[in-house]
Amino acid sequence: MPAVEPGKIRNLAVAGHRGTGKTSLVEALLFQSGATTRLGTVEAGTTVSDWDEEERKRQLSLQASICHVLWRESKLNLIDTPGDAGFQGDLLAAIRVVEGVVLVVSGVMGVEVQTGRIWKRADDLGLARCLVVNMLDRERADFFRVLSQLKAQLSPHCVAVEIPIGAEHELSGVVDLLQMKAYISPEGGKEGAPAEIPAEIADTVAEYREKLLDAIVETDEALMERYLEGEEIGGEELARALEQAALRGEVFPVACAVATKNLGSTALLDLLVEGMPSPVEQDVPAGLGEVGTGAFVFKTIADPFAGRINVFRVIGGTVKSDSTLTNPRTRGKERLGQILVMQGKEHVVAEAAVEGDIVAIAKLKETMTGDALLETDRHIELPSIGFPEPVMSFAITPKAKGDEEKMATALRRLAEEDPTLVLRRDPQTGEQLLSGMSQMHVEVAVERLKRRFSVEVELHQPRVPYLETIRKEARGHGRYKKQTGGRGQFGDCHIEIEPIGADAGYEFLDKIVGGVIPQSYRPAVDKGIQEAMLRGELAGAPVKGVRVRLVDGSYHTVDSSEMAFKIAGSMAWKQAYEQADPVVLEPIMEIEVTVPDEAVGAVNGDLNSRRGRLQGMEPQGGMTSIKAEVPMSEILTYSQSLTSLTGGRGDYHMQFVRYEEVPAHIAQKIVEQVKKEREEDQGH
């Protein structure tokens, strides 16, 4: 792999909504540049970047894939990112290590949910952006309609640098407005040399060329003066001015393409070299500043054969194979083996990687996603990639008994690769919960467990973590007396309980006067009550929001013991609890749903049917954001419903807000279900 200086590198995340043709676009760029010898397709499972078996089966990118092309003496590192919101962890990590985002938009659908979210994230990070309107040969595709939409919904600074020749099935090529050249459809082969611009679109070309010139010269006073004086400004000078304007976020170039036919690839490659910044023109995107020689790890691949592979961006100096760097998180040293230059699942070995380059290393000991590797041993504050919290959980059990540890180990390996995948044990229900960003996200993890680690598991809907509490004060008396041969058991206590709000948890107050219960036995009463509160009498759920006062009791100088008072405490609790008007509480989730405007009525109606309470709506240019509060029990299977209601264009995320009392008729069903389960358990 020939060495490339930092100024000739372009690090670009290829991003966009699901189904906009990102992977096909990367494939076309690889083919046109000569990095591959054939144009692979998603349908045939022959693309370089979708190499995972699950991706080929689903015809969908499920993880970020790193590829590179060499074009005009520059190296373009292309990170093909997933468009499905369930796999956005890799997207968020990728855009922390690039200078530019290639935002791919469907020529039919235009701006979609993920388009806006990616744009905002790139805006927050100050990244340069270019947009590619793809699929322009499809029925109802319209470049100029989508261009207007981009200007209205993303930025008025979106400006066409290319326009199509023809439309839909009659699309025959594209015009590069910077260089004033036409590229005619190559019909699946490589694009040939530039052609003359067809005379029939000369007026349209002149109109959009003028708009492009206006947009560029407005960002450069010296250029503006020359332009107003009627001076002809050359393509190379315009390209340099465009690059600076793109770096400052003053112009967002819009290109056009039909990736599956390799149309528009040459002009796009030129644009990426000419119009996107290099690592030397932008601050270190990971926010690590001047750290000397070092790297920032943004992705981990859990390979069952090669072990852990860490993908990183060099943030300073030159990183060499067989060198040693320090991980500031672990304070441990890592010996670097071979440096790997990625091309999908394939790689070539390099001796070193210069500042700004993106490469990989296998078999590091402790380094994970989000870590840095530095030449010097120093403590630094690492920037957070900002992975979102998982929104959907499933109870997970191994199919084979005794595979629990094997399952947990394999899931930990997958979580190293994807930090948005979380395995935890629910302390209340005792279930192992696998949480992810969507149902498909969790299902893909299960498929990978089976294929990579030979672990088969079953998924179940998790139990809702209900709580119980009381609504009024009550008294209870517990007297435990047992006489056997020899020493007996005796404990006697009186308690008072009152509600203090579920958020307050539990309080125990010792109000014993005169030593009617010795000090040494009183903690045992507390312990007995707390153990009894772990499983309430209604739904078998933990009890919260109670203050207990120990007010009276008696003891026996010989027969009393801690165990006797612990049992007496639990007996007193149960008696008081029954009289304290106990109720079941359920977790309430705050949900934000983003849907197409035409689906708002159906989605609101569905949320109402789930006992949801609408909190507000906000239009977002063709989409609407709906905020609501909904009981967790009503939303465990929401993903499938939202997909059905919105034709797959809806998206949501949610978080816990508080516990609320369950309506009486629903609480009754919960209590009856728990009673039935207890009877079945006793029957066994």
C-alpha positions as CSV (number, residue, x, y, z in Angstrom):
1,M,0.0,0.0,0.0
2,P,1.7,3.2,-1.1
3,A,2.1,5.9,1.6
4,V,-0.1,9.0,1.3
5,E,0.7,12.3,3.0
6,P,-2.0,13.6,5.4
7,G,-3.0,16.4,3.0
8,K,-4.0,13.9,0.4
9,I,-6.3,11.9,2.7
10,R,-10.1,12.3,2.8
11,N,-12.0,10.6,5.6
12,L,-15.6,10.3,4.8
13,A,-18.6,8.7,6.4
14,V,-21.1,7.6,3.8
15,A,-24.4,8.0,5.6
16,G,-28.1,8.3,5.0
17,H,-31.6,6.8,5.6
18,R,-32.1,3.1,5.1
19,G,-32.5,2.1,1.5
20,T,-30.9,5.1,-0.2
21,G,-28.2,3.1,-1.9
22,K,-25.1,3.9,0.3
23,T,-23.5,0.5,-0.1
24,S,-24.1,0.6,-3.9
25,L,-22.6,4.0,-4.1
26,V,-19.4,2.9,-2.2
27,E,-19.3,-0.1,-4.6
28,A,-19.5,2.2,-7.6
29,L,-16.7,4.4,-6.3
30,L,-14.5,1.3,-5.7
31,F,-15.2,0.0,-9.2
32,Q,-14.7,3.3,-11.0
33,S,-11.4,4.0,-9.1
34,G,-10.0,0.6,-10.0
35,A,-10.0,-0.7,-6.4
36,T,-12.2,-3.6,-7.7
37,T,-12.6,-5.2,-11.1
38,R,-16.4,-5.7,-11.1
39,L,-19.4,-3.8,-9.9
40,G,-20.9,-5.8,-7.1
41,T,-24.6,-5.6,-6.1
42,V,-26.5,-5.8,-2.8
43,E,-29.0,-8.2,-4.3
44,A,-26.4,-10.7,-5.3
45,G,-24.5,-10.3,-2.0
46,T,-21.3,-9.3,-3.9
47,T,-20.5,-5.9,-2.5
48,V,-17.2,-5.2,-0.7
49,S,-18.7,-3.3,2.3
50,D,-21.6,-5.6,3.1
51,W,-19.5,-8.7,3.8
52,D,-21.2,-10.0,6.9
53,E,-23.5,-13.1,6.3
54,E,-26.4,-11.4,8.0
55,E,-26.0,-8.3,5.9
56,R,-26.1,-10.4,2.7
57,K,-29.1,-12.3,3.9
58,R,-31.1,-9.2,4.8
59,Q,-29.6,-7.0,2.0
60,L,-29.0,-4.3,4.6
61,S,-25.9,-2.7,6.2
62,L,-25.8,-3.7,9.9
63,Q,-22.4,-2.3,10.8
64,A,-19.8,0.3,9.6
65,S,-17.5,-1.1,6.9
66,I,-14.2,0.6,6.1
67,C,-13.1,0.8,2.4
68,H,-10.6,3.0,0.6
69,V,-10.0,4.2,-3.0
70,L,-7.0,6.0,-4.6
71,W,-8.1,8.8,-6.9
72,R,-6.0,11.6,-8.3
73,E,-3.1,10.9,-5.9
74,S,-5.5,11.1,-2.9
75,K,-6.6,8.3,-0.6
76,L,-10.3,8.3,0.2
77,N,-11.2,6.4,3.4
78,L,-14.9,5.6,3.0
79,I,-16.9,4.3,6.0
80,D,-20.1,2.8,4.7
81,T,-22.5,3.2,7.7
82,P,-25.8,1.5,8.5
83,G,-29.0,3.5,7.7
84,D,-31.3,1.7,10.0
85,A,-31.8,3.5,13.3
86,G,-31.4,0.2,15.2
87,F,-27.7,0.1,14.1
88,Q,-26.8,3.8,14.6
89,G,-24.1,3.1,17.1
90,D,-21.5,2.5,14.3
91,L,-22.7,5.6,12.5
92,L,-22.2,7.8,15.6
93,A,-18.7,6.4,16.1
94,A,-17.8,6.8,12.5
95,I,-18.6,10.5,12.3
96,R,-16.4,11.2,15.2
97,V,-13.3,10.3,13.1
98,V,-14.0,11.9,9.8
99,E,-13.8,15.4,8.3
100,G,-16.7,15.0,6.0
101,V,-20.0,13.2,5.6
102,V,-21.4,12.0,2.2
103,L,-25.1,12.2,2.9
104,V,-27.0,9.9,0.4
105,V,-30.6,10.8,-0.3
106,S,-33.1,8.9,-2.4
107,G,-34.2,10.7,-5.6
108,V,-37.7,9.4,-4.9
109,M,-38.1,9.8,-1.1
110,G,-36.0,12.9,-0.6
111,V,-35.4,13.9,3.1
112,E,-36.3,11.1,5.5
113,V,-36.1,10.6,9.3
114,Q,-32.4,9.6,9.4
115,T,-31.4,12.2,6.9
116,G,-32.4,15.0,9.3
117,R,-30.8,13.3,12.3
118,I,-27.5,12.7,10.6
119,W,-27.5,16.3,9.3
120,K,-28.0,17.6,12.8
121,R,-25.2,15.4,14.3
122,A,-22.8,16.5,11.5
123,D,-23.8,20.1,12.2
124,D,-23.1,19.7,15.9
125,L,-19.6,18.3,15.1
126,G,-18.9,21.0,12.5
127,L,-18.3,18.5,9.7
128,A,-18.1,19.3,6.0
129,R,-20.9,17.7,4.1
130,C,-21.7,16.9,0.5
131,L,-25.0,15.3,-0.6
132,V,-25.7,12.7,-3.3
133,V,-29.2,12.4,-4.7
134,N,-29.1,8.7,-5.8
135,M,-31.5,6.3,-7.6
136,L,-32.4,9.0,-10.1
137,D,-33.4,6.4,-12.7
138,R,-36.4,5.2,-10.5
139,E,-40.0,6.0,-11.3
140,R,-41.0,9.3,-9.6
141,A,-37.4,10.3,-9.0
142,D,-36.8,14.0,-9.4
143,F,-33.5,15.7,-8.7
144,F,-34.8,19.3,-8.8
145,R,-37.7,18.5,-6.4
146,V,-35.3,16.8,-3.9
147,L,-32.8,19.7,-4.3
148,S,-35.6,22.2,-3.2
149,Q,-36.4,19.9,-0.3
150,L,-32.8,19.8,0.8
151,K,-32.6,23.6,0.7
152,A,-35.9,24.0,2.7
153,Q,-35.4,21.2,5.3
154,L,-31.6,21.0,5.8
155,S,-29.9,24.2,4.7
156,P,-30.4,27.0,2.1
157,H,-26.7,26.6,1.4
158,C,-27.3,23.2,-0.4
159,V,-26.3,23.9,-4.0
160,A,-26.1,21.6,-7.0
161,V,-22.6,20.9,-8.4
162,E,-24.1,18.4,-10.8
163,I,-27.4,18.0,-12.6
164,P,-28.9,15.0,-14.4
165,I,-29.3,14.6,-18.1
166,G,-32.9,13.4,-18.5
167,A,-35.1,11.9,-15.8
168,E,-36.4,8.5,-14.5
169,H,-35.9,5.7,-17.0
170,E,-34.8,8.2,-19.6
171,L,-31.8,9.4,-17.5
172,S,-28.7,9.2,-19.7
173,G,-26.0,11.0,-17.8
174,V,-24.9,13.8,-15.5
175,V,-23.3,17.2,-16.0
176,D,-20.4,18.4,-13.7
177,L,-21.1,22.1,-13.3
178,L,-17.7,22.8,-11.8
179,Q,-15.7,21.5,-14.7
180,M,-18.5,21.9,-17.3
181,K,-18.3,18.3,-18.5
182,A,-20.9,15.7,-19.2
183,Y,-20.7,12.0,-18.2
184,I,-22.9,9.6,-20.2
185,S,-24.4,6.5,-18.6
186,P,-21.8,3.7,-18.7
187,E,-24.6,1.0,-18.5
188,G,-22.8,-0.9,-15.7
189,G,-19.3,-0.6,-17.0
190,K,-16.7,2.0,-16.1
191,E,-17.6,5.6,-16.9
192,G,-15.6,6.8,-19.9
193,A,-14.1,10.2,-20.7
194,P,-16.1,13.4,-20.4
195,A,-18.5,14.2,-23.3
196,E,-20.0,17.4,-24.7
197,I,-22.9,18.8,-22.8
198,P,-26.1,18.0,-24.8
199,A,-27.4,21.2,-26.5
200,E,-31.0,20.5,-25.4
201,I,-30.2,21.1,-21.7
202,A,-27.8,24.1,-22.3
203,D,-30.2,26.6,-20.7
204,T,-30.7,24.5,-17.5
205,V,-26.9,24.0,-17.2
206,A,-26.3,27.7,-17.6
207,E,-29.0,28.5,-14.9
208,Y,-27.5,26.0,-12.3
209,R,-23.9,26.9,-13.2
210,E,-24.7,30.5,-12.3
211,K,-26.4,29.5,-9.1
212,L,-23.2,27.5,-8.2
213,L,-20.9,30.4,-9.0
214,D,-23.0,32.8,-7.0
215,A,-22.9,30.4,-4.0
216,I,-19.1,30.0,-4.2
217,V,-18.1,33.6,-4.8
218,E,-20.3,34.8,-2.0
219,T,-17.9,33.1,0.4
220,D,-14.8,34.8,-1.0
221,E,-14.6,38.6,-1.3
222,A,-11.6,38.7,-3.7
223,L,-13.3,36.1,-5.9
224,M,-16.6,38.1,-5.8
225,E,-14.9,41.2,-7.0
226,R,-13.4,39.4,-10.0
227,Y,-16.6,37.7,-10.8
228,L,-18.6,40.9,-10.7
229,E,-16.1,42.5,-13.1
230,G,-16.9,39.7,-15.6
231,E,-13.6,37.8,-15.2
232,E,-13.9,34.1,-16.1
233,I,-13.0,31.9,-13.1
234,G,-11.4,28.5,-13.8
235,G,-12.6,25.1,-12.6
236,E,-9.6,24.5,-10.4
237,E,-9.9,27.8,-8.6
238,L,-13.6,27.3,-8.1
239,A,-12.9,23.9,-6.7
240,R,-10.4,25.3,-4.1
241,A,-12.9,28.0,-3.1
242,L,-15.6,25.3,-2.8
243,E,-13.5,23.2,-0.5
244,Q,-12.9,26.2,1.8
245,A,-16.5,27.1,1.8
246,A,-17.5,23.5,2.5
247,L,-15.0,23.3,5.4
248,R,-16.6,26.4,6.9
249,G,-20.1,25.1,6.3
250,E,-21.0,27.9,4.0
251,V,-21.7,25.7,1.0
252,F,-23.0,22.1,0.9
253,P,-22.5,20.6,-2.6
254,V,-25.2,18.4,-4.0
255,A,-24.3,15.7,-6.6
256,C,-26.4,13.2,-8.4
257,A,-25.9,9.5,-9.2
258,V,-27.3,6.2,-10.2
259,A,-24.9,4.0,-8.2
260,T,-26.2,0.6,-9.5
261,K,-25.3,1.8,-13.0
262,N,-22.1,3.5,-11.9
263,L,-23.4,6.8,-13.2
264,G,-22.0,9.9,-11.6
265,S,-19.0,8.2,-10.0
266,T,-16.2,10.1,-11.8
267,A,-17.7,13.5,-11.0
268,L,-18.3,12.4,-7.4
269,L,-14.8,11.2,-6.9
270,D,-13.5,14.5,-8.3
271,L,-15.8,16.4,-5.9
272,L,-14.7,14.4,-2.9
273,V,-11.0,15.1,-3.7
274,E,-11.6,18.8,-4.6
275,G,-14.5,19.7,-2.3
276,M,-14.0,17.9,1.0
277,P,-11.3,18.8,3.5
278,S,-8.2,16.7,4.5
279,P,-7.1,15.9,8.1
280,V,-4.6,18.8,8.0
281,E,-7.4,21.3,7.3
282,Q,-9.6,20.4,10.3
283,D,-9.1,20.0,14.0
284,V,-8.8,16.4,15.2
285,P,-12.4,15.3,15.1
286,A,-12.1,13.1,18.2
287,G,-11.4,16.3,20.2
288,L,-8.1,15.0,21.5
289,G,-6.0,18.0,20.6
290,E,-2.2,17.9,20.6
291,V,-1.3,14.5,22.0
292,G,1.8,13.6,20.0
293,T,1.8,10.2,18.3
294,G,-1.4,8.4,19.0
295,A,-4.7,6.9,17.7
296,F,-8.4,6.9,18.7
297,V,-10.3,3.6,18.5
298,F,-13.8,4.0,17.1
299,K,-14.8,0.5,16.2
300,T,-14.1,-3.1,17.4
301,I,-14.7,-6.2,15.4
302,A,-15.2,-9.5,17.4
303,D,-13.7,-12.1,15.0
304,P,-13.9,-15.7,16.4
305,F,-10.7,-16.6,14.5
306,A,-8.6,-13.4,14.4
307,G,-9.8,-12.3,17.9
308,R,-10.5,-8.6,18.6
309,I,-9.7,-6.2,15.8
310,N,-9.6,-2.5,16.7
311,V,-10.2,0.1,14.0
312,F,-8.7,3.5,14.7
313,R,-8.0,6.9,13.3
314,V,-4.4,8.2,13.7
315,I,-4.7,11.5,15.6
316,G,-1.0,12.5,15.6
317,G,2.4,11.5,14.3
318,T,3.0,8.2,12.5
319,V,1.9,4.9,14.1
320,K,4.2,2.0,13.2
321,S,3.8,-1.7,13.5
322,D,5.9,-3.4,16.2
323,S,5.8,-0.3,18.3
324,T,4.4,0.1,21.8
325,L,1.7,2.6,22.8
326,T,-0.1,3.3,26.2
327,N,-3.8,3.1,26.8
328,P,-4.6,6.0,29.2
329,R,-7.9,4.3,30.4
330,T,-6.2,1.1,31.6
331,R,-2.7,2.7,32.0
332,G,-1.4,-0.5,30.3
333,K,1.0,-0.8,27.4
334,E,-0.2,-2.3,24.1
335,R,2.3,-3.9,21.6
336,L,1.1,-3.2,18.1
337,G,1.3,-6.0,15.6
338,Q,0.7,-5.6,11.9
339,I,-1.1,-2.5,10.7
340,L,-4.0,-3.5,8.5
341,V,-5.5,-1.3,5.7
342,M,-9.1,-2.4,5.5
343,Q,-11.1,-3.1,2.3
344,G,-14.4,-4.5,3.7
345,K,-13.5,-7.9,5.3
346,E,-10.2,-8.0,3.4
347,H,-7.0,-6.2,4.3
348,V,-3.5,-5.5,3.2
349,V,-0.6,-5.1,5.6
350,A,1.2,-1.7,6.0
351,E,4.3,-0.8,7.9
352,A,2.9,2.5,9.2
353,A,-0.1,4.8,9.2
354,V,0.3,8.6,9.0
355,E,-1.6,11.2,10.8
356,G,-5.3,11.3,9.7
357,D,-5.3,7.8,8.2
358,I,-7.8,5.0,9.2
359,V,-6.4,1.5,9.8
360,A,-6.8,-1.5,12.1
361,I,-4.7,-3.6,14.5
362,A,-5.6,-7.2,15.6
363,K,-5.2,-8.8,19.0
364,L,-4.6,-5.8,21.4
365,K,-5.0,-6.9,25.0
366,E,-7.4,-4.5,26.6
367,T,-8.2,-1.7,24.1
368,M,-11.9,-1.1,23.4
369,T,-14.0,1.2,21.3
370,G,-13.6,4.8,22.6
371,D,-10.1,4.3,23.9
372,A,-7.0,6.2,22.8
373,L,-3.5,4.8,22.3
374,L,-0.7,7.3,23.0
375,E,3.1,7.4,22.8
376,T,3.4,8.9,26.2
377,D,1.9,7.7,29.5
378,R,-0.4,10.6,30.4
379,H,-4.0,11.0,31.6
380,I,-6.4,12.6,29.2
381,E,-10.1,13.2,29.1
382,L,-11.4,11.0,26.3
383,P,-14.4,12.4,24.4
384,S,-17.6,10.4,24.6
385,I,-18.8,9.0,21.3
386,G,-22.3,9.5,22.7
387,F,-23.8,6.0,22.1
388,P,-27.6,6.1,22.7
389,E,-29.3,4.0,25.5
390,P,-30.9,0.8,24.2
391,V,-34.7,1.0,23.9
392,M,-35.9,-2.6,23.6
393,S,-35.2,-5.5,25.9
394,F,-35.7,-9.3,25.6
395,A,-35.3,-12.0,28.2
396,I,-32.6,-14.3,26.9
397,T,-31.9,-18.0,27.9
398,P,-29.6,-20.5,26.3
399,K,-31.3,-23.5,24.5
400,A,-28.9,-26.0,26.0
401,K,-28.8,-26.3,29.8
402,G,-25.4,-25.3,31.2
403,D,-24.6,-22.9,28.4
404,E,-25.3,-19.8,30.6
405,E,-21.6,-18.9,30.9
406,K,-20.8,-19.6,27.3
407,M,-23.8,-17.3,26.3
408,A,-22.6,-14.5,28.6
409,T,-19.0,-14.7,27.3
410,A,-20.2,-14.6,23.7
411,L,-22.5,-11.7,24.3
412,R,-19.7,-9.8,26.0
413,R,-17.7,-10.2,22.9
414,L,-20.5,-8.9,20.7
415,A,-21.0,-5.9,23.1
416,E,-17.3,-5.1,22.6
417,E,-18.1,-4.8,18.9
418,D,-21.4,-2.9,19.4
419,P,-21.6,-0.8,22.6
420,T,-25.4,-0.2,22.0
421,L,-25.9,-3.9,22.8
422,V,-26.3,-4.4,26.6
423,L,-26.6,-7.6,28.7
424,R,-27.7,-7.3,32.3
425,R,-29.6,-9.2,35.0
426,D,-32.8,-7.7,36.2
427,P,-32.4,-7.7,40.0
428,Q,-36.2,-7.8,40.4
429,T,-37.2,-10.5,38.0
430,G,-33.9,-12.4,38.0
431,E,-34.0,-12.6,34.2
432,Q,-31.0,-12.1,31.9
433,L,-32.0,-9.2,29.6
434,L,-30.5,-8.4,26.2
435,S,-31.2,-4.8,25.3
436,G,-30.7,-3.2,21.9
437,M,-31.9,-0.3,19.7
438,S,-34.7,-2.3,18.0
439,Q,-36.1,-5.8,17.7
440,M,-34.0,-6.4,14.5
441,H,-30.9,-5.3,16.4
442,V,-31.4,-7.9,19.0
443,E,-32.4,-10.6,16.5
444,V,-29.2,-10.0,14.5
445,A,-27.2,-10.3,17.7
446,V,-28.8,-13.7,18.3
447,E,-28.0,-14.8,14.7
448,R,-24.3,-13.8,15.3
449,L,-24.2,-15.8,18.6
450,K,-25.3,-18.9,16.7
451,R,-23.0,-18.4,13.6
452,R,-19.9,-17.0,15.2
453,F,-19.9,-18.6,18.7
454,S,-22.1,-21.7,18.2
455,V,-24.4,-20.6,21.0
456,E,-28.2,-21.0,20.4
457,V,-30.5,-18.9,22.6
458,E,-34.2,-18.2,22.9
459,L,-35.8,-14.7,23.3
460,H,-38.9,-13.9,25.4
461,Q,-40.8,-10.8,26.2
462,P,-39.2,-9.5,29.5
463,R,-41.4,-9.2,32.5
464,V,-42.5,-5.7,33.3
465,P,-40.7,-4.6,36.5
466,Y,-43.8,-3.7,38.5
467,L,-43.6,-2.3,42.0
468,E,-46.1,-2.3,44.9
469,T,-46.8,0.4,47.5
470,I,-49.4,1.4,50.1
471,R,-51.9,4.2,50.2
472,K,-52.8,4.5,53.9
473,E,-51.4,3.9,57.4
474,A,-51.8,0.6,59.2
475,R,-50.5,-1.3,62.2
476,G,-49.3,-4.9,62.4
477,H,-48.4,-7.3,65.1
478,G,-46.0,-10.3,64.6
479,R,-45.6,-12.9,67.4
480,Y,-43.4,-15.9,66.7
481,K,-43.3,-18.6,69.3
482,K,-42.0,-22.1,68.8
483,Q,-41.3,-24.6,71.6
484,T,-39.3,-27.7,70.8
485,G,-37.3,-29.9,73.0
486,G,-34.8,-27.7,74.9
487,R,-34.5,-24.0,74.0
488,G,-37.5,-22.4,72.1
489,Q,-37.9,-19.5,69.8
490,F,-39.6,-16.2,70.7
491,G,-40.0,-12.8,69.0
492,D,-42.7,-10.3,69.4
493,C,-43.1,-6.9,67.7
494,H,-45.6,-4.2,66.8
495,I,-45.1,-1.9,63.8
496,E,-46.8,1.1,62.2
497,I,-46.5,1.7,58.4
498,E,-47.3,4.8,56.3
499,P,-46.9,5.8,52.6
500,I,-44.0,8.2,51.7
501,G,-44.1,8.0,47.9
502,A,-42.5,5.2,45.7
503,D,-39.6,7.4,44.8
504,A,-38.6,7.6,48.5
505,G,-38.0,3.9,48.8
506,Y,-38.0,2.6,52.4
507,E,-37.4,4.0,55.9
508,F,-37.1,2.2,59.2
509,L,-37.5,4.1,62.4
510,D,-36.7,2.6,65.8
511,K,-39.3,4.0,68.3
512,I,-38.8,1.5,71.1
513,V,-38.9,3.0,74.6
514,G,-37.8,1.3,77.8
515,G,-36.1,-1.6,76.2
516,V,-39.1,-3.8,75.6
517,I,-37.1,-5.2,72.7
518,P,-33.3,-5.2,73.3
519,Q,-31.2,-3.1,70.9
520,S,-29.5,-6.2,69.6
521,Y,-32.7,-7.7,68.2
522,R,-34.2,-4.5,66.5
523,P,-32.0,-4.8,63.3
524,A,-33.4,-8.3,62.8
525,V,-37.0,-6.9,62.7
526,D,-35.8,-4.5,60.1
527,K,-34.2,-7.3,58.1
528,G,-37.3,-9.5,58.3
529,I,-39.5,-6.6,57.0
530,Q,-37.1,-5.8,54.1
531,E,-37.0,-9.5,53.0
532,A,-40.8,-9.7,53.1
533,M,-41.0,-6.5,51.0
534,L,-39.0,-8.1,48.2
535,R,-42.2,-9.9,47.1
536,G,-45.4,-8.1,47.6
537,E,-48.6,-10.0,48.2
538,L,-50.4,-8.5,45.2
539,A,-48.1,-9.0,42.1
540,G,-45.1,-10.6,43.8
541,A,-43.3,-7.3,43.0
542,P,-41.0,-5.4,45.4
543,V,-42.7,-2.9,47.7
544,K,-41.4,0.7,47.8
545,G,-42.5,4.0,49.3
546,V,-43.0,2.9,52.9
547,R,-41.9,4.2,56.3
548,V,-41.9,1.6,59.1
549,R,-41.9,2.5,62.8
550,L,-41.0,-0.2,65.3
551,V,-43.1,0.9,68.3
552,D,-43.5,-2.0,70.7
553,G,-42.9,-5.6,71.5
554,S,-41.6,-8.1,74.0
555,Y,-38.9,-10.7,74.4
556,H,-37.8,-13.8,76.4
557,T,-34.5,-13.8,78.1
558,V,-33.7,-17.4,77.1
559,D,-35.8,-18.1,73.9
560,S,-35.5,-14.9,72.0
561,S,-33.0,-14.7,69.0
562,E,-32.3,-12.6,66.0
563,M,-34.0,-15.3,63.8
564,A,-37.1,-15.2,65.9
565,F,-37.4,-11.4,65.7
566,K,-36.7,-11.5,61.9
567,I,-39.6,-13.9,61.5
568,A,-41.8,-11.8,63.8
569,G,-40.9,-8.7,61.7
570,S,-42.0,-10.3,58.5
571,M,-45.3,-11.5,60.2
572,A,-46.0,-8.0,61.4
573,W,-45.3,-6.6,58.0
574,K,-47.7,-8.9,56.2
575,Q,-50.5,-8.1,58.6
576,A,-50.0,-4.4,58.3
577,Y,-49.6,-4.5,54.5
578,E,-52.9,-6.2,54.0
579,Q,-54.7,-3.3,55.8
580,A,-52.7,-0.5,54.2
581,D,-54.6,-0.4,50.9
582,P,-51.7,-1.8,48.7
583,V,-51.6,-1.1,45.0
584,V,-49.5,-2.1,42.0
585,L,-47.3,0.5,40.3
586,E,-46.1,0.3,36.7
587,P,-43.2,2.0,34.9
588,I,-44.1,4.9,32.6
589,M,-41.9,5.6,29.6
590,E,-41.5,8.9,27.8
591,I,-41.5,8.1,24.1
592,E,-40.6,10.3,21.1
593,V,-41.9,9.1,17.8
594,T,-40.9,10.6,14.5
595,V,-43.3,9.8,11.7
596,P,-44.3,11.1,8.2
597,D,-47.0,13.8,8.4
598,E,-49.6,11.5,6.8
599,A,-49.2,8.9,9.5
600,V,-49.6,11.3,12.5
601,G,-53.4,10.5,13.0
602,A,-52.9,6.7,12.9
603,V,-49.8,6.8,15.2
604,N,-51.6,9.1,17.8
605,G,-54.6,6.8,17.7
606,D,-52.4,3.8,18.3
607,L,-50.7,5.5,21.3
608,N,-54.1,6.4,22.8
609,S,-55.1,2.7,22.5
610,R,-51.9,1.9,24.5
611,R,-53.0,4.2,27.4
612,G,-50.6,6.8,26.1
613,R,-50.9,10.5,27.0
614,L,-49.8,12.9,24.3
615,Q,-47.3,15.6,25.5
616,G,-46.9,17.5,22.3
617,M,-46.1,17.5,18.6
618,E,-43.5,19.3,16.5
619,P,-43.4,19.5,12.7
620,Q,-40.0,18.8,11.1
621,G,-40.4,19.4,7.4
622,G,-42.5,16.5,6.1
623,M,-42.1,14.6,9.4
624,T,-43.7,15.2,12.8
625,S,-42.1,14.5,16.2
626,I,-44.7,13.2,18.7
627,K,-43.9,13.1,22.4
628,A,-46.1,10.9,24.7
629,E,-46.0,9.1,28.0
630,V,-47.0,5.4,27.8
631,P,-46.9,2.5,30.3
632,M,-44.0,0.1,29.6
633,S,-46.4,-2.9,29.5
634,E,-48.2,-1.4,26.5
635,I,-45.1,-0.7,24.4
636,L,-42.9,-3.9,24.6
637,T,-43.8,-4.8,21.0
638,Y,-44.2,-1.2,19.7
639,S,-41.5,-1.6,17.0
640,Q,-43.5,-3.9,14.7
641,S,-46.7,-1.7,15.1
642,L,-44.8,1.5,14.2
643,T,-43.3,-0.2,11.1
644,S,-46.7,-1.2,10.0
645,L,-48.3,2.2,10.6
646,T,-45.6,4.2,8.8
647,G,-44.5,1.8,6.1
648,G,-41.1,1.5,7.8
649,R,-40.5,5.3,7.8
650,G,-41.2,5.8,11.5
651,D,-38.6,5.9,14.2
652,Y,-38.7,6.2,18.0
653,H,-36.7,6.2,21.2
654,M,-37.9,6.1,24.8
655,Q,-36.7,6.4,28.4
656,F,-38.1,5.7,31.8
657,V,-39.7,8.7,33.7
658,R,-41.5,7.4,36.8
659,Y,-43.8,4.8,38.3
660,E,-47.6,5.3,38.5
661,E,-50.5,3.4,39.9
662,V,-51.9,0.7,37.6
663,P,-55.7,1.2,36.8
664,A,-57.8,-1.1,39.0
665,H,-59.1,-3.3,36.1
666,I,-55.6,-3.9,34.8
667,A,-54.1,-4.4,38.3
668,Q,-56.7,-7.1,38.9
669,K,-55.5,-9.0,35.8
670,I,-51.9,-8.8,36.9
671,V,-52.8,-10.1,40.4
672,E,-54.8,-13.0,38.9
673,Q,-51.9,-13.9,36.6
674,V,-49.4,-13.9,39.4
675,K,-51.8,-16.0,41.5
676,K,-52.2,-18.5,38.7
677,E,-48.4,-18.7,38.2
678,R,-47.9,-19.4,42.0
679,E,-50.5,-22.2,41.9
680,E,-48.8,-23.7,38.9
681,D,-45.4,-23.5,40.7
682,Q,-46.9,-25.2,43.8
683,G,-48.5,-27.8,41.6
684,H,-45.0,-28.8,40.3
